[in-house]
Amino acid sequence: MTDARSVLAERLAAVRSRIAGACSRAGRAPSDVTLVAVTKTVSAEVAALAVELGAPHLGENRPQELWKKAAAVPGATWHLIGHLQRNKIDRTAPLVALVHSVDSERLLLALDTFGRAAGAPVPVLLEVNCSGEASKGGFDPAAVPALGDALAALAGVSVRGLMTMAAYDANPEATRPTFARLRALRDALRARTGLPLPELSMGMSNDFEVAVEEGATLVRLGTVLFEGLEGDR
Ligand SMILES: *Cc1c(COP(=O)(O)O)cnc(C)c1O
């Protein structure tokens, strides 16, 4: 674990410096970008190391795995970044700071019902399929502006912005139009609803610098931090 600690410390420093470089190219402040360390491939012990090393925002794509790690990792702020089944809302929403992956109107309405009953709106992002890949979830970009009209009526959710995944491309520059598109959609939705919508969750290990240049406020990084550090799961 000592070894994992030093490897992870170095990788976190390298990633932070790459984020700072992208911010500087875009005239942004590095403090405007939150690093979400995606722990889905590593043990709770390795996830805990990330928190100890100053990366408290952790992301999981499967609710059950998030429940397990949330119980085992002290001091983390959790982000759900993968599909949430409606029957898992009750157990998941109380554990997470943000659900990045609201991918249907049905799920949005179910979260609204939960948030109303709980007396506290659930913070969420709407996942948009900007790349058009059939394998990826999320709202059709064409459907997003019309959704805006419904959002104001939802007292049980707090829609904080949008999330997307770019198609993998060996040349990260190829992802730029996907990220620019998400930002444009957010700007249009903001104009239509008057909601501040401050967050753009976009950028993974392969393409986070381009995403930051295009306005990402949350980058979701797994491989670049944790490759080879699986630990015992
Ligand atoms: C796994 C995952 C990531 C992290 O991907 P890497 O390429 O390993 O950085 C980011 N976002 C989502 C939704 C994921 O499922």
The ligand as an SDF file (V2000), in Angstrom:
LIG
                    3D

 15 15  0  0  0  0  0  0  0  0999 V2000
  -15.4610    4.6770  -15.8490 C   0  0  0  0  0  0  0  0  0  0  0  0
  -16.0400    6.0270  -16.0950 C   0  0  0  0  0  0  0  0  0  0  0  0
  -15.2120    7.1670  -16.1530 C   0  0  0  0  0  0  0  0  0  0  0  0
  -13.7020    7.1040  -16.0210 C   0  0  0  0  0  0  0  0  0  0  0  0
  -13.1570    6.6660  -17.2210 O   0  0  0  0  0  0  0  0  0  0  0  0
  -11.5650    6.6270  -17.4810 P   0  0  0  0  0  0  0  0  0  0  0  0
  -11.4510    6.6170  -18.9450 O   0  0  0  0  0  0  0  0  0  0  0  0
  -11.0690    5.3870  -16.8260 O   0  0  0  0  0  0  0  0  0  0  0  0
  -11.0020    7.8570  -16.8610 O   0  0  0  0  0  0  0  0  0  0  0  0
  -15.8220    8.4000  -16.3450 C   0  0  0  0  0  0  0  0  0  0  0  0
  -17.1720    8.5150  -16.4970 N   0  0  0  0  0  0  0  0  0  0  0  0
  -17.9790    7.4520  -16.4600 C   0  0  0  0  0  0  0  0  0  0  0  0
  -19.4390    7.6420  -16.6250 C   0  0  0  0  0  0  0  0  0  0  0  0
  -17.4560    6.1720  -16.2510 C   0  0  0  0  0  0  0  0  0  0  0  0
  -18.2650    5.1040  -16.2140 O   0  0  0  0  0  0  0  0  0  0  0  0
  1  2  1  0
  2  3  1  0
  2 14  2  0
  3  4  1  0
  3 10  2  0
  4  5  1  0
  5  6  1  0
  6  7  2  0
  6  8  1  0
  6  9  1  0
 10 11  1  0
 11 12  2  0
 12 13  1  0
 12 14  1  0
 14 15  1  0
M  END
$$$$
